[in-house]
Amino acid sequence: MSVLSWLMPNEPAQSLRIRRLGLSVFMYVMATVPLAIGAYFELTSPMLLAFLILFGTTANLAFYLMIRSGINLRFADPSLSLSQMLFAIPLDLYGLAHAGPMRGAYLLILLVIFVFGCYRLSTRTLLTLSVVTVAVYGALLPWMRHYDGYAFYLPLELALWLTTAGLLPAVSLLAGSISKMRKRLAQNALELEALLTKVTAQATHDELTGAYNRRHILELLAREKALTDRDRGRFCIGIVDLDHFKRVNDSWGHHAGDVVLTTFAGTAQASLRAGDVFARYGGEEFLLLLPDAAPEAASAMLGRLRERLADTAFESLPGDFRITLSAGIAAYQHGESIEQLISRADEALYQAKQQGRNRVNIAAGSGQLEADDAHQNQ
């Protein structure tokens, strides 16, 4: 494991926050440069530089540990943008007050700090911070005049302060607009993702039953066929038809028919193994894709489904009303087309209908000619 992978969390959002913290660390490093130059030329005290380095290092280490440990996720703003600015601004003003003729560098850093707030903070918060910062800077002018002595040139310092008083709110407005734009883009992205999920669901699922639709099950069958041909595996399909379904619509209306279809779909999906696929093939006909299943196992599963359906009551229909199913099963034969496979399963279903319904048949060529459910005549 590299040092970088140990320093950075695996979670992408947390990793991004630490990279942004790296930008903050860079600004702290730049903030030491004017005082370091001043100390080198004996214009400022080395103790002032040491103080700035100590507190800057301590603050950034604390922020890093909060993000690396996940403590930041407990806060409304996991990026800790406001917290970092509330620490960086006083330190910058500290450097500005002690930098003497080089304090202009700290004004540039101050502007960068406010741009940093565009990641998360609102325009109102940034404007409030800018007004407070300008006020504190103005309040420091008499102290700086006393501290710098004869080196303090009032016209220049007033010009710097007035420039800061104009630029800082302007930068805050710009940063706030960027922040608002980012939030709007993030919201649009979420809405687009939700819409894409909805469209995808509509394209692949039957609207009434929630099962996969005909087009998608055919795509999955083609994919399963390709995998099976490559790996010499096996799979079965089952075509299920609800017996005498037309009578439901004729006797109780189409709403009752919808109730039967949705109830059956829920019953069938609860009976599947993980990896099995259930789809509405058309009308009251459904298709099941059963990967890595022998015909006998598929027949047993559909037999259990037939028994469960026989015990299922339907909302808004008479309490004693029951419906049965007929099914045809076909095991995939290597080299045959999907159309041929479905045709064999459909033929087995037709035979089940001809033989009295309420039964499960296995197509010829699928390992055995026919497998009836033990309770087919109940």
Salt bridges, closest charged atoms under 4 A:
ASP77 OD1 - ARG120 NE 3.04
ASP148 OD2 - ARG103 NH2 2.78
GLU157 OE2 - ARG103 NH1 2.61
ASP206 OD2 - ARG280 NH1 3.35
GLU219 OE1 - HIS216 ND1 3.42
ASP229 OD2 - LYS225 NZ 3.17
ASP229 OD1 - HIS334 ND1 3.47
ASP231 OD1 - ARG230 NE 3.15
ASP241 OD2 - LYS353 NZ 2.49
ASP243 OD1 - LYS353 NZ 2.87
ASP250 OD2 - LYS246 NZ 2.88
ASP276 OD1 - ARG273 NH2 2.69
ASP292 OD1 - ARG234 NE 3.47
GLU307 OE2 - HIS375 NE2 3.64
GLU336 OE2 - ARG344 NH2 2.73
GLU370 OE2 - ARG359 NH2 3.53
ASP372 OD2 - ARG359 NH2 2.40
ASP373 OD2 - ARG306 NH2 2.80
